């Protein structure tokens, strides 16, 4: 997965901000969303991201972590912020 050509990411103290230059819109990711996106942008799989999420939040059910990753990926793809 990679950012769409007109999208730029910046790490913040509270997660990550994405700027879509096509629309001028900013997207704010919380620390969990930033962890997932960073993992995917580094070339890891959605399963890897779910494992990292579960590791960071041990009280989170592993299946729920997988669903959360899938939901974020689907939203990022549908918004045109990333490409697979």
URCORSUL-V102824 format. One line per field, one symbol per residue. burial: + if it has 16 or more other C-alpha atoms within 10 Angstrom, else -. A space follows every 50 residues. Layout:
burial: ???
This chain:
burial: +-+---+-+------+++++-------++--+++++++++-----+-+++ ++++-------+--++-+++--+--++--+++--
